[in-house]
């Protein structure tokens, strides 16, 4: 455990969480299974995203994977179905998946504080969707990304279609979904899926440094920025302009803005806490 960190009980060894310097470091911890999602890991991940998203003592969320993978998505070995489980109707299966999606990537996208994914290796399927649902992605040079769904004759879930289309564009999203090719970190960066690529040995330090900077920045400013950036995905230009005016005037009246101005004049780093 890192000095100065506060461990958080996730309810399972398959997911680790600690709070350090106002950063919630959430680690998918099934390295032997390339951190694939499971009946223990996934509910814990949902709880930790919600808990830390709501905690005023947490300024940013950093999601990563133990070992040499980020998350390989669903556990393919378990996709044959549990024959001991009672049968479910089609509608019940749809309702269950909708709920699971909304409470995972749905909640992650709606967190009103910065979220960072640190990718030490492969991100595939739903694991890729989790990474894309974060605000910023920092990847090790050995990172590989793939949608993977077509290889299993599946269509995609957890928002992968929406996220890929907005990050990479409609043509690239179709290529990535249809072909399910494995793309390396540099190509993913070129497609707009990754913000930064760093040497493997530097990934965790670099990602935490970014998360720490954001966690200790002007939290209300970041929340309003996310509101404006999210609106820009669906609104026309004039609607975005109008919201920016409202957010800008509101920000100018905050204590955080006043502190930023004082710090600028006094040639020091601002202290928003």
C-alpha positions in Angstrom: 0.0 0.0 0.0 1.3 3.4 -0.9 2.2 5.8 2.0 -0.5 8.3 2.7 -3.2 6.3 1.0 -6.6 5.3 2.5 -7.8 1.8 1.6 -11.4 1.4 0.7 -13.2 -1.9 1.2 -14.7 -2.9 -2.1 -16.2 -6.2 -0.9 -14.0 -8.3 -3.0 -10.3 -9.0 -3.7 -11.1 -8.7 -7.4 -11.3 -4.9 -7.2 -8.9 -2.7 -5.2 -9.5 0.9 -4.2 -7.5 3.5 -2.3 -7.8 7.3 -1.9 -4.5 9.2 -2.2 -4.1 12.9 -2.6 -7.8 13.2 -3.4 -7.5 10.6 -6.2 -9.6 7.4 -6.0 -7.3 4.8 -7.6 -9.6 1.9 -8.6 -7.7 -1.2 -9.8 -9.3 -4.2 -11.6 -7.5 -7.1 -9.9 -7.9 -10.3 -11.9 -4.5 -10.3 -13.6 -4.6 -14.0 -14.2 -7.8 -13.5 -16.3 -6.5 -10.2 -17.9 -8.9 -8.4 -15.5 -12.0 -9.7 -17.3 -15.3 -8.7 -15.7 -16.9 -11.2 -13.3 -19.9 -11.5 -10.9 -17.7 -10.2 -8.1 -15.6 -7.6 -9.9 -18.3 -5.8 -11.9 -20.8 -5.1 -9.0 -17.9 -3.8 -6.9 -16.7 -1.6 -9.8 -20.3 -0.1 -10.0 -20.3 0.6 -6.3 -16.8 2.3 -6.3 -17.6 4.5 -9.3 -20.8 5.7 -7.6 -19.3 6.0 -4.2 -16.2 8.0 -5.3 -18.2 10.0 -7.8 -20.4 11.2 -4.9 -17.6 11.7 -2.3 -16.6 15.4 -1.9 -13.2 14.3 -0.6 -12.4 12.7 -4.0 -11.4 15.1 -6.7 -10.7 12.6 -9.6 -11.1 8.9 -10.4 -8.3 6.8 -11.8 -9.2 3.4 -13.2 -6.5 0.9 -14.1 -5.8 -2.8 -14.2 -3.4 -5.0 -12.2 -0.6 -6.7 -14.1 -0.2 -6.2 -17.8 -3.9 -5.7 -18.9 -6.5 -3.1 -18.4 -9.7 -5.2 -18.9 -10.3 -7.9 -21.5 -14.1 -7.4 -21.3 -16.6 -10.2 -20.4 -15.5 -13.6 -19.4 -15.8 -15.5 -22.7 -15.5 -18.9 -20.9 -18.7 -18.1 -19.0 -20.7 -17.1 -22.0 -22.0 -20.6 -22.6 -24.6 -19.9 -19.9 -25.2 -21.2 -16.5 -27.4 -24.2 -16.9 -28.3 -24.2 -13.2 -29.8 -20.7 -13.4 -33.5 -20.4 -14.0 -34.4 -19.4 -17.6 -35.1 -15.8 -18.3 -37.4 -14.3 -20.9 -36.0 -12.1 -23.7 -37.5 -9.0 -22.1 -36.0 -9.8 -18.7 -32.6 -10.3 -20.2 -32.8 -6.9 -22.0 -34.0 -5.2 -18.8 -31.1 -6.7 -16.9 -28.5 -5.7 -19.4 -29.9 -2.2 -19.6 -29.7 -1.8 -15.8 -26.1 -3.2 -15.8 -25.0 -0.8 -18.5 -26.7 2.3 -16.9 -25.1 1.6 -13.5 -21.6 1.1 -15.0 -20.6 3.1 -18.0 -23.8 5.2 -17.7 -22.8 6.3 -14.2 -19.1 6.7 -15.2 -19.9 9.1 -18.1 -22.1 11.1 -15.8 -19.5 11.6 -13.0 -19.1 15.4 -12.6 -15.4 15.2 -11.9 -12.4 14.2 -14.0 -12.0 10.5 -14.8 -8.8 8.9 -16.1 -8.2 5.4 -17.4 -4.6 4.1 -17.2 -4.1 1.2 -19.6 -1.1 -1.0 -18.8 -2.1 -3.4 -21.6 -5.1 -4.8 -23.6 -8.6 -3.3 -23.4 -11.3 -5.2 -25.2 -15.0 -5.4 -25.5 -16.8 -4.0 -22.5 -13.3 -3.3 -21.0 -12.7 -0.9 -24.0 -16.0 0.7 -23.4 -15.1 1.4 -19.7 -11.8 3.0 -20.8 -13.6 5.1 -23.5 -16.2 6.2 -21.0 -13.5 8.0 -19.0 -12.5 11.6 -19.8 -8.8 10.9 -20.4 -7.0 7.8 -21.4 -3.2 7.3 -20.8 -1.8 4.1 -22.3 1.5 2.2 -22.0 3.2 1.6 -25.3 2.3 -2.1 -25.1 -1.4 -1.4 -24.9 -3.6 -3.1 -27.5 -7.3 -2.2 -28.1 -10.0 -4.2 -29.8 -13.7 -4.1 -29.9 -13.7 -7.9 -30.1 -17.5 -8.3 -30.5 -17.7 -9.5 -34.1 -15.3 -12.3 -33.3 -17.9 -13.7 -30.9 -20.8 -12.8 -33.3 -22.0 -10.2 -30.8 -23.1 -6.6 -31.5 -21.6 -4.5 -28.6 -22.7 -3.2 -25.3 -21.9 -0.7 -22.5 -22.1 2.2 -24.9 -19.3 1.1 -27.2 -21.1 2.2 -30.4 -21.9 5.7 -29.0 -18.4 6.2 -27.5 -16.5 5.0 -30.6 -18.6 7.1 -33.0 -18.0 10.3 -31.0 -14.3 9.7 -30.4 -13.1 8.2 -33.7 -15.9 9.2 -36.1 -18.5 7.1 -37.9 -16.3 5.6 -40.5 -13.6 4.5 -38.1 -16.2 3.2 -35.6 -17.7 0.9 -38.2 -14.2 -0.4 -39.2 -13.3 -1.0 -35.6 -16.6 -2.8 -34.8 -16.9 -4.9 -38.0 -13.3 -6.0 -38.3 -12.5 -6.3 -34.5 -8.8 -5.8 -35.4 -6.2 -5.4 -32.6 -4.8 -1.9 -32.8 -1.7 -0.8 -31.0 -1.4 2.3 -28.7 0.1 4.6 -31.4 -2.6 3.9 -33.9 -5.3 4.2 -31.1 -3.7 7.6 -30.3 -3.9 8.6 -33.9 -7.6 7.7 -34.0 -8.4 9.8 -31.0 -9.0 6.9 -28.6 -6.0 7.6 -26.4 -4.7 10.9 -25.2 -1.2 10.0 -24.3 1.2 7.0 -24.9 4.0 6.6 -22.4 6.7 3.9 -21.8 5.3 1.0 -19.9 7.5 1.7 -16.8 6.2 5.3 -16.6 2.5 4.6 -17.0 1.4 4.5 -13.4 3.4 7.5 -12.3 2.3 9.6 -15.3 -1.4 8.7 -14.9 -1.4 9.4 -11.2 0.4 12.7 -11.7 -2.3 13.8 -14.2 -5.1 12.6 -11.8 -3.5 14.3 -8.8 -3.3 17.6 -10.7 -7.0 17.4 -11.7 -8.1 16.2 -8.3 -6.6 19.2 -6.6 -7.8 21.7 -9.3 -11.0 23.8 -9.3 -13.6 21.1 -8.9 -16.7 23.3 -9.7 -15.0 24.5 -12.9 -14.4 20.9 -14.1 -18.0 20.0 -13.3 -19.3 22.9 -15.4 -16.8 22.2 -18.2 -18.1 18.7 -18.4 -21.6 20.0 -18.6 -20.7 22.2 -21.5 -18.7 19.5 -23.3 -21.5 17.0 -22.9 -24.0 19.4 -24.2 -21.8 20.0 -27.2 -22.3 16.4 -28.3 -26.0 17.0 -29.0 -26.8 20.8 -29.1 -26.5 23.3 -31.9 -23.8 26.0 -31.8 -26.0 28.8 -30.5 -27.4 26.6 -27.7 -23.8 25.8 -26.7 -22.9 29.4 -26.8 -25.8 30.3 -24.5 -24.9 27.7 -21.9 -21.3 28.7 -22.0 -22.3 32.3 -21.2 -24.3 31.1 -18.2 -21.5 28.8 -16.9 -18.9 31.5 -17.4 -20.7 34.2 -15.5 -21.4 31.7 -12.7 -17.8 30.6 -12.6 -16.6 34.3 -12.3 -18.6 34.6 -9.1 -17.0 31.6 -7.3 -14.5 31.5 -4.5 -12.3 29.2 -6.7 -12.1 31.9 -9.4 -11.2 34.5 -6.8 -8.4 32.2 -5.4 -7.1 31.6 -8.9 -6.8 35.3 -9.6 -5.1 35.9 -6.2 -2.6 33.1 -6.9 -1.9 34.5 -10.4 -1.2 38.0 -9.0 0.9 36.6 -6.1 2.8 34.3 -8.5 2.0 31.1 -6.5 0.0 27.9 -7.1 -3.7 28.2 -6.2 -5.0 26.4 -3.2 -8.6 25.4 -3.9 -9.0 23.4 -0.7 
